Amino acid sequence: MVIEQIYTGCLAQGAYYIESEGIAAIIDPLRDASTYVNRAAQSEAKITHIFETHFHADFVSGHVELAEATGATIVFGPLANPNFTFHQAVHHEEIAIGACAIRVLHTPGHTMESTSYLLLDADRQPHALFTGDTLFIGDVGRPDLAQKAAEITQEQLASTLFHSLRNEIMPLPASVLIYPAHGAGSACGKNISTQTWDTLENQLATNYALRADMSEAEFVQEVTSGLLPPPAYFPENVALNKQHIPALSEVLKRNNLSLTPDEFEAHQEIENALILDTRSKEAFAKAHIPGSVFIGIDGNFAPWVGAMIKDVNQRMLIVSNEGTEAEVLMRLSRVGFDGAIGYLQGGIDAWLMAGKECDTLEQISATELAAKFHSEETQLLDVRKPGEFAAEHVDGAYSIPLDFINEKMHTLDADTSYYAHCLSGYRSAIFISIMKSRGFHNIVDVQGGWDELSKTSIPTTDFVCSSKVK
C-alpha cells in the first residue's frame, strides 16, 4: 500500500495518491491531470477512482479532466449534485483499491456534502482518514462557506459538524493517520497547523475542536467566532467544480499569447483589461505600467488573486519575469481565472524600450519613518489581518486589512499622505498598487513592514498572545 501526499504550497493544498496492487486512486486532485497520470505511470499503476471530499471553494478541482484522461470513476459522497457523470457513494459504502478499500464516511458540517474517506488495509483495518475540509491539523473546516447555497445558518452547519466529528471520526482507532485537504495559510480554516498530517491520537489530545468535554454550544461558539469574510471567488469556484469545464491544457494554450508593447496597450484599451504584475515587489516598486495591480508570483499568489479580483472571468494582461509566464497562467487557472489574454513580450524592459509611460512605488525604510514619526505627524496604515494587528501594532496606526480593502477604502482621503505596511512588504505592495489604480497616489510603502518597524524606536502596543486574540 502506497500513500503519497502531493502538496501545493501556494494553495496550502494536499491531494493524495493511493496505490495497491497496481490500482491507484486520487483524492482531491488539482486542475492538472498530468501530475497524477505521470505519478501512476511511474508505478505502472491504473487510476480507477477519483474521490472528492466536497465541492472545493478555494481551487478548481481536476476531477473531470483526470477522469477523461484515465477513464476513472469520479466519486462524491451523499448530497453532491454536480452536472457530470459521477458515482454518488452512500454512507459506509466500501470501494476496493487493489487489496485495500476505501470506506465512505459522510461527515457534513463544513458543507452538507462533505465526506471523509477511511482507507482500510489488506486486513480491513482502518489505516488512514482523508478528511478534506472536515478536520484539519489543529482546526476544523469553516462552517460559513456553504450557508447561502445550502440555505442553512453557519450555526446549524457548525452543529452538524460537531456531530460528524463525534459520531464518525473521534471513535476511530487512535492510530489512524489524519490527512486533510489543507495546511497553514488556507482560508478554509481559522488557524490550521503548519503540519500537513498527524495521528488521530495526537489530534484528540491537541485539537481544540475535539475536546472530549466540549459541549455542542461551546463548539458552535468556538468555530463560528473570529471568522474573516471568505474571499470573493469562493462561490464561483464551487460553481465551476460542479460543471464540466475546459481542460487546463486548452486554457493554457489559448492564454499563452506573447504581446508586443503596442499590442499589449491596444488590448488593454479595447477590452479594458486588468494589468496584473506578477514580478517581485522590488521590481514593481522600481518600474511598472500605470494602473497595474501587483500580486507577486513569489508570495501567496493564487489566494490573493482570488481575494482581490472579484470576477473569475476578469480579462487580464500579464507582466511577468521572462520564463515564468506559463507558471503564472497555471496558477491563475488553478483558482478559476481563465480570462488572461496574454503576457508582455520582453517584460517591463520592452515596455521602457518602447518609450511607454511608467510609474514607480514610493518607498521608505523603517528607520527613516521612525525619524519622521518622532518629528512630524504621520498617518500609518496597517494592512495586516485583524488578528495580527490585535496582537501588536504601532501605537496610533489605523487598521485597514488588505482583505477588507473594498469595504474600508472609503475611510481614506485621496489627498492625504499615508504610509502603509504589512508584515514583510508583500501585502502592502498589493494594497498600494490597488489604491493607486483607484486614484490614491499619496501612499508610501514601508520597506520590510512590521518585521523592520518593530526594531525601531516607534512606540508599539503591548504584545497579546495570539491564542487570546479572536
N, C-alpha and C positions, 0 to 999 in steps of 0.2 A: 504494500500500500504506500502510495506517494501522496503527500500533501505539500503543495507549494504555494506560498503567498506571493502574489505578483503585485507589489506595492508601487503606487504612483504618488510620489511625494508632493507634487504641486497641487494635487487634489486631495491629499491625505486619504487616498482610497485604496482598499485592498480587494483585489479579485483573487480567486482561488482555482488552482489546478489540482484535480484529484485523479489518481490513476490506480487501477488494479487489474492485473492480468490482461494488459493491452487495451483496456477500456478506460476512457477518460471522461470526466465531467468538468464543466467550468461553472463557477458561481460568481455572479455579478460582474460580467465582463465589461470593460470599457469599449468605446467605439473604435476598435481596431482589431478586426478579426485575425489579421496576420500574426499578431502576438501569440494568440492561443493555438492557431493552426501550426505555427512553427514549433511551439513547445511540444505539442503532441507528436509532430513529425520526428523530433529528436529521439523519442522513445518508441517510434513506430507504433503509436497508440491511435485508437479511433475515438474521436469525441462523439459520444452518443446522446448526452444530455447537457442542457444549459439551464441552470437553476437561477431564478431571480427571487431575491428575498422580498422585494416590493418595487413599486414604481419610483425610481430614484428621482430626486428633485435637483441634486447638485451636479449631475453629469448626465450625458446622453449614453445610454447603455448600448452595447454591441450585440445584443442577443439575436436580433433579426438577421443582421449581416453574417454573424457567425453560423447561424442555423442554415442559411442559404449556402454558405461555403462548405459545410460539413455534412449536411443532412440530419443534424442533431435535432432532438425534440426540445422545445422551449417549455420549461416547467414553471408555473406560478402556483402559489397556494390558493386557498379558498378566497372568494370575493374579488379576485382580479378580473378585470374586464377590458383587455386590450383588443385592438382591431386587427389582429393577425392570428394565424393558426398557432395554437399552443395546447399544452396539456394542463388542465386545472386539477391539481392534486387535492386529495381530501386529507383531513387531519389524521395523522398516524399511518398514512399510506407509506409503503416502502418500495423503493426503486433500486434495482440491482445495478451496481457499478463493478463489474468483474466479480471477484469473490466477496466484495463488500456490498453495503447497501446504504441508502440514504433514507432516513425516516423523516417524514414531513411533520413539522410541528407548527400549527397555526398560532402565531403569537401577536395578535393585534394590539395596537396601542400607539405606536409611532404613526402608523397608518392602519386602516382596517384590514388591508390585505397582507400586512406584514407577516412573513413566515420565516421560521428558522429551520435549518436542515441539520439533523443529527446523523453523523457518519458512524455507521456500525462496522466493526472489523469483521474478519472472516469467521469469527466465533459468535457474531451477532452481539458483541459487547459495545456499548457506547464509547466512542473514542474522541470525537471532536464535534463541536457545535458551531455552525456558521450562522451568526446571529443577525447579519445585516445591520440595520439601524435600531434593532430592538434593545440590544445590550452592547455597550462599548466597554472598553477597559477603563474603569473608574467612573463611568457615567452610563446614562441610558439615552435613547433617542428622544428628541423633542416631540411633544405631543400636540404641537400647534400647527405643524406644516400642512396637515391634511384636513383641518377642521372645516374650511369653507367648502371644499369639494364633497366632503362626507356629510355636511350639514349636521355637524356634531361639535360640541364645545371642546376646547382643549382640556378642560377639567374632566369631561366624560372620557376622552381619549386617555388621559392620564390614569383614570380609574381602571380602564380596560387594560392598560399596560401593567398596572400593579398586579392584576390577577394573572396575566400572561406569564410574568416573571415568576410568580409564586407557585403557579399550578404546573407550568411546563418546563421551566429552566432550573429553578433552585432545587427541586427534588432530584435532579440528575446526579450521578456519581461525582464526587468531588474531584476525581482525577480527570474529568472531561476537559479538553482544551477548548478555550473560547477564542474564536476567530471572527472579529467584527468586520464591518464594511469600511470603517473609518478609524483614523487615528487623530492625534492632536492637530488642530488647525481647521478641522471641518466645522461648518456652520450647522451641521445636523445634530450637534450636541452642545452643551454649555461649557464643559470643562473636561474634555477627553484626554486621557493619559497619552504620553509620548510612546508608551509601549503599544505594540500592534497585536499582541496576543497574550494570553495568560491561562492559568488553570481556573476552573470554576471555584476550587477551594480558596484560592487567594482572593478572588473577586467577592466571595461570600464574606471574607474577613475584612476587606478594604473598601469595597464599593458602597457609597452612602445609600444607594437606592436598593441594596439587597440586605439591609439590616433586618435581622430576624424579628426584632421587637418593634419594627416600624408599622404604624397604623396606616390604613388606606388614606385617611385625611392628611396625615403627615407627608406621605409620599406625594400626593397631589400638590400640596403646598410647595414641597421641595422642587419638584420637576417643572412647575409652571412659573416659579419666581425667577426674576432676573433674565428673562428671555429677550434677546435683541430681535428686532424685526427681521424676518428672513429676507435674503436677497431677492430682488425683483424677478430674477429669471427662474426661480424655483418652480412656480406653477407652469411656466412654459416648457421646462424640461420634463416635468411629469406628463404633460400632454404629448410631447414628442416620443416619450418612452412607451406610450400606448399605441403608437402608429407605426406604419411601415414607412421608414424614411430612406433617403438616398444613402448608398454605401459611402463610407468615408473616402474611399479611393476616388469615387466620382466627384465628390466635393472638392478634394484637394487638387484634382486635375483642372477643374473649372476655375478655381480661385487663384491658381498659381500663375498669374499674369504679370509679366515684367513690364513696367510702365516707365517711359522716359519722363523727365520733369514736366514737359509740356503736356503729355498725355495724362499724367497724374493730376495736374492742375485742372485740365479740362474735365476729367471725370468728377472731380470734387465740385466744380461749379455746376455741371449738368445734373448730377444726381444728389447734390447736397450731402455728400458722404462725410462721415466722421473720419478724421485722420487720427489713427492710433499709432503712437510712437512707442515701440517696444524695446528701445535701447536701454542702456544704463541711465540712472538718474543723473550721473555726472555728465554724460554725453548730451542728454536732453537739456540740462542747465546751460551748457555751453552754446548750443545752437539747435533750434527746432523750427518747424514750419508754424507760422502764426495760427492760433486756433486749434492746434493739435492737442490731443489728450495723451498724457504719459501713463502707461502701465507697463512696467519693465518685465521682460521675459525672465529675468533672474530673480524675481520675487514670487509671491503667490499670484501668479498671472491670471490663470483662468478664473479663480473665485472672485478676484477683484474686477475682472471684465464683467462677469455676471452681475456683480453687485452695483457697479457704476453705470452700466449701459442697460437700460430697461428693456429694450426690444431685441430679442434674439434675431430678428430679421433686419436689423440695422445694417445699412450698406456702409462698408468701411474700406479705407485705403491704409495700407500698412507701411510704416517706416521702420526698418529693422537693420541690424548689423548684417553684413553680407554673409550668407551661408546659413542664416537662422530662419529664413523665410518659411521653409516647409514646416519647421518646428512650431512657429507662430500659428500657422494655419491649422496644424494638427491640434494644438491646444485650444484654439478658438472653437473648433468643431466638437471637441470633447464636451463642451458645455452648450452646444447647440447653436453657436454663432457661425452660420454658414454663409453670411452675406458679404464676405470680403470680395472686393473687386480685383485687387491685385496689390503689388508692392512697388515701392520706388526703386527703380533700377539705378544701382550705384549709390543708393542711400543718400544721406544728408550732404555728402561731399558733392554728389552730382547736382543736387539742388542749388548749392552755393556756387558751383562752377557755372550754372546756367544763369546766375545773376538774379535768382528769385529772392523775394523778401524773406527775412529770417528774424527770429525772436530769441531771447535768452530768458533764463530764470534767475532772478537776482538772489544771491545767497549771502549769508553772514555766518561767521564762526560763532560758536557758543561763547568764546572768550570776548569777542567784540560785542556781542549782545549784552554780556554781563556788564561791560563798561557803560553801555548806553542805559541799561536798566537802572543803574545807580545814579546816573546823571540827568536823565530826562524821562519823560513819560513814554512808556512803550505799551502797546497792546499785543499780548501774546495769545495765539490761538493754539490750543492743544487738540490735535485731531486723532488722538488715540481712542481706544474703546473706553466706554464709561467705567468699567472695572479698573482699567489701568490708571485712569485719571483719579478715581476714588482712592486707590492705593497710595498714590503720591503724585504731587504736581507742583509746578511753580506757583508760589503764592500770588493770587490775583489773575492767573491765567483763565481764559474763557474756554470751556469745553465745547467743542463742536466736532464730534466724531466723524471721521470720513464716511462711515456707514450712514450717517444722517445728513449728509451734505444737502440733499434736495429739500429736506424738511426744515433745515436751520439756516440756509444761506440768506434768507430774507432778514435775518437778525444782524447782518453785516452791512456796512456802508461802503459803496464802491469808491467813494472819495477819501476814505480813511486809510491810513497806513497801518499794516499789521505785520507781525512776524508769526510764522507757523512752524510747528514741529510735531513729530510723532516720536517713535522710539529711536529709530536709526536714520530716518530720512526718506524711506521708500514711500510711505503713505502720504507724507506731507508734500512730496513732489506730485503725486497723483492729485491731491487736494488742490494745490495751487494751479496746476495745469487746467483743471476743470473750471476753477473760478476765473482764470484768465480768459478761457473760451467764452465765459458769460459776462465779460466786461469788467472784472475786478483785476486791475493791473498794479495794485499797490500792496501786494503781499510778498514778503521776503522769506525765503526758506532758511531755517536754522540748520546748518550742516551738522550731521551727527545726531540730531534730535536730542531726546531725553538722555541718551547714553552720555552725551557730552555736556549738556546743560547741568546734569546732576553733579558734575565735577567742579563747577564754578561756584562763585560766592553768591549767586542768585538765591534768594530765600525760597525755601520749599516747605510744603506741609509735612507733618509727621507721617511716617510710613504706617500704613494699615495693612496687616496680613491679608493676602488675597482670599483666604478662607473665610474672612469676616466681611468681605465685600460682596454684596448681592448685585 
